[in-house]
Amino acid sequence: MSRRQELDVIVVGAGVAGSATALALVRAGFGVTLVETRSPMEWRADDEVDPRVVALAPDSASLLDELGVWSSVLDARASAYRRMRVWDALAPGALTFDAADRGEAALGWIVENRLLQHVLWRTLNASSASGNPARLLCPAEVVAIDNDHEGVAVALADGTRLRTRLLIAADGAASPMRRRLGIGTRDRDYGQRAIVAHVGTERSHEATAWQRFQPGGPLAFLPLADGRSSIVWSRPDEDAARLLALDDSAFRAELGCAFDFRLGAIVSASPRHAFPLRLRLAERHVAGRCVLIGDAAHAVHPLAGQGLNLGLRDVRCLVTLLTHAKQRGGDPGAAHVLRRYERERRSENTLAAHSLDLIERSFGSKAMPLAAARGLALSLVDRIGPLKHLLGDAAAGRL
Ligand SMILES: Cc1cc2nc3c(=O)[nH]c(=O)nc-3n(C[C@H](O)[C@H](O)[C@H](O)COP(=O)(O)OP(=O)(O)OC[C@H]3O[C@@H](n4cnc5c(N)ncnc54)[C@H](O)[C@@H]3O)c2cc1C
């Protein structure tokens, strides 16, 4: 049996970008239906720290604060980092950002993906229980869409049929919605995998996010609240496979060496996980009454921890535009509203993706003249106060 309903907004995908969008729209008085294929995993304080952590910039924290979930994240488990230190394995020179120089308490926070999703879902569930118009359909999968001038018809795998004035696709880098909408992508396969694990080190992480650029890919150590560091080690596919196959002590020895023993020896390591790395930029962010946000619109190299931060900037921009349209009594799915979102976000997302790509290409090279130029560039930026401040503002989402 099929049912047909007219809805304000359907959000497809309840990762952090989709859940934050749904919550923000509910708060702005929209009727929201959130469709997700997999139930989010529970988060418990006595569980091992989720292997997937993200470095959240201050503007992302502000958005989560406005949604009323940030204090729950901080109370549960998050780690503020106060310094960031970047250097090159092949050249002298380093770049250091310090929150104190900027008159701030932190440059950002390391937070578990699972915790973010859990807190957003819990708050959405509470909103729907208290009568706000949020509906979670999970497990549920969109199997067909028909996008016309008046609205979008959506068919779910269980036969449910829905109709909405606006569909927001937040279904991740592989985005089945993007493919259904016929939106192409520009891709670059980095031929790398990011190995992630949580490691104990001989010396304290000093509440610092560390990044060492090496030929083949960068290595980051991100400070966790329990004193360990979460590593993101990008390596060419073959070398990543070799590193994943090493036994624990051989892996720790290689990791310590690759990190120049900055924090002394690596004394423990959790199980390793690996993620293939690929740049993927959607050619458009909008098709008719459908709009892409988060990784569905742009998947970038993790070297500067920008992926989710860009996604949350999409959320803020889109929700602001939709809310203004609603307040003026207009149609939130109208072409001019969505075009404005595309104009504002596509340029920033494209610039960020290409800048990260350029950094990956130039810092991944072994060529000595390039390595010397990189070392010089790091030292110069470190010494030129205004430029350094500008870069700090960009990373914090304040430009
Ligand atoms: C190693 C690594 C380190 C990273 N570090 C950082 C960092 O430090 N800082 C940072 O900002 N970013 C970082 N990122 C990027 C960040 O993890 C992603 O940008 C972010 O998780 C994307 O969130 P999203 O909600 O857009 O997509 P996703 O998290 O992929 O969520 C998509 C959701 O859609 C659902 N879905 C898929 N298809 C369907 C369908 N047909 N119907 C319904 N639901 C569907 C999925 O089940 C999923 O729940 C890192 C990434 C990697 C790989």
The ligand as an SDF file (V2000), in Angstrom:
LIG
                    3D

 53 58  0  0  0  0  0  0  0  0999 V2000
   40.3600   10.1460    7.6730 C   0  0  0  0  0  0  0  0  0  0  0  0
   39.4520   11.3220    7.6660 C   0  0  0  0  0  0  0  0  0  0  0  0
   39.6470   12.3670    8.5540 C   0  0  0  0  0  0  0  0  0  0  0  0
   38.8130   13.4820    8.5440 C   0  0  0  0  0  0  0  0  0  0  0  0
   39.0370   14.5080    9.4140 N   0  0  0  0  0  0  0  0  0  0  0  0
   38.2360   15.6010    9.3930 C   0  0  0  0  0  0  0  0  0  0  0  0
   38.4580   16.6890   10.2900 C   0  0  0  0  0  0  0  0  0  0  0  0
   39.3830   16.6810   11.0990 O   0  0  0  0  0  0  0  0  0  0  0  0
   37.6310   17.7660   10.2250 N   0  0  0  0  0  0  0  0  0  0  0  0
   36.5910   17.8130    9.3380 C   0  0  0  0  0  0  0  0  0  0  0  0
   35.8690   18.8300    9.3180 O   0  0  0  0  0  0  0  0  0  0  0  0
   36.3410   16.7950    8.4800 N   0  0  0  0  0  0  0  0  0  0  0  0
   37.1400   15.6930    8.4860 C   0  0  0  0  0  0  0  0  0  0  0  0
   36.8980   14.6610    7.6340 N   0  0  0  0  0  0  0  0  0  0  0  0
   35.7530   14.7390    6.7230 C   0  0  0  0  0  0  0  0  0  0  0  0
   34.4330   14.3780    7.4430 C   0  0  0  0  0  0  0  0  0  0  0  0
   34.5550   13.1240    8.0720 O   0  0  0  0  0  0  0  0  0  0  0  0
   33.3020   14.3780    6.4250 C   0  0  0  0  0  0  0  0  0  0  0  0
   33.3300   15.5930    5.7060 O   0  0  0  0  0  0  0  0  0  0  0  0
   31.9430   14.2580    7.1220 C   0  0  0  0  0  0  0  0  0  0  0  0
   31.8730   13.1290    7.9370 O   0  0  0  0  0  0  0  0  0  0  0  0
   30.8290   14.2160    6.0720 C   0  0  0  0  0  0  0  0  0  0  0  0
   29.5800   14.2980    6.7160 O   0  0  0  0  0  0  0  0  0  0  0  0
   28.2240   14.1910    5.8760 P   0  0  0  0  0  0  0  0  0  0  0  0
   27.1360   14.2590    6.9020 O   0  0  0  0  0  0  0  0  0  0  0  0
   28.2500   15.1510    4.7460 O   0  0  0  0  0  0  0  0  0  0  0  0
   28.2810   12.7380    5.1940 O   0  0  0  0  0  0  0  0  0  0  0  0
   28.3100   11.2820    5.8630 P   0  0  0  0  0  0  0  0  0  0  0  0
   28.9210   11.2960    7.2010 O   0  0  0  0  0  0  0  0  0  0  0  0
   28.9150   10.3750    4.8300 O   0  0  0  0  0  0  0  0  0  0  0  0
   26.7650   10.9140    6.0540 O   0  0  0  0  0  0  0  0  0  0  0  0
   25.9340   10.5150    4.9870 C   0  0  0  0  0  0  0  0  0  0  0  0
   24.7480    9.7610    5.5610 C   0  0  0  0  0  0  0  0  0  0  0  0
   23.8480    9.4630    4.4910 O   0  0  0  0  0  0  0  0  0  0  0  0
   23.3550    8.1410    4.6500 C   0  0  0  0  0  0  0  0  0  0  0  0
   22.9210    7.6750    3.3240 N   0  0  0  0  0  0  0  0  0  0  0  0
   23.7000    7.3240    2.2700 C   0  0  0  0  0  0  0  0  0  0  0  0
   22.9130    6.9800    1.2270 N   0  0  0  0  0  0  0  0  0  0  0  0
   21.6240    7.1100    1.6370 C   0  0  0  0  0  0  0  0  0  0  0  0
   20.3600    6.8990    1.0160 C   0  0  0  0  0  0  0  0  0  0  0  0
   20.2410    6.4520   -0.2520 N   0  0  0  0  0  0  0  0  0  0  0  0
   19.2280    7.1430    1.7080 N   0  0  0  0  0  0  0  0  0  0  0  0
   19.3040    7.5830    2.9880 C   0  0  0  0  0  0  0  0  0  0  0  0
   20.4750    7.7890    3.6390 N   0  0  0  0  0  0  0  0  0  0  0  0
   21.6150    7.5540    2.9650 C   0  0  0  0  0  0  0  0  0  0  0  0
   24.5500    7.3780    5.2280 C   0  0  0  0  0  0  0  0  0  0  0  0
   24.1250    6.2010    5.8870 O   0  0  0  0  0  0  0  0  0  0  0  0
   25.1240    8.4220    6.1920 C   0  0  0  0  0  0  0  0  0  0  0  0
   24.5490    8.3330    7.4810 O   0  0  0  0  0  0  0  0  0  0  0  0
   37.7390   13.5380    7.6200 C   0  0  0  0  0  0  0  0  0  0  0  0
   37.5120   12.4870    6.7230 C   0  0  0  0  0  0  0  0  0  0  0  0
   38.3770   11.3900    6.7400 C   0  0  0  0  0  0  0  0  0  0  0  0
   38.1370   10.2580    5.7570 C   0  0  0  0  0  0  0  0  0  0  0  0
  1  2  1  0
  2  3  1  0
  2 52  2  0
  3  4  2  0
  4  5  1  0
  4 50  1  0
  5  6  2  0
  6  7  1  0
  6 13  1  0
  7  8  2  0
  7  9  1  0
  9 10  1  0
 10 11  2  0
 10 12  1  0
 12 13  2  0
 13 14  1  0
 14 15  1  0
 14 50  1  0
 15 16  1  0
 16 17  1  0
 16 18  1  0
 18 19  1  0
 18 20  1  0
 20 21  1  0
 20 22  1  0
 22 23  1  0
 23 24  1  0
 24 25  2  0
 24 26  1  0
 24 27  1  0
 27 28  1  0
 28 29  2  0
 28 30  1  0
 28 31  1  0
 31 32  1  0
 32 33  1  0
 33 34  1  0
 33 48  1  0
 34 35  1  0
 35 36  1  0
 35 46  1  0
 36 37  1  0
 36 45  1  0
 37 38  2  0
 38 39  1  0
 39 40  1  0
 39 45  2  0
 40 41  1  0
 40 42  2  0
 42 43  1  0
 43 44  2  0
 44 45  1  0
 46 47  1  0
 46 48  1  0
 48 49  1  0
 50 51  2  0
 51 52  1  0
 52 53  1  0
M  END
$$$$
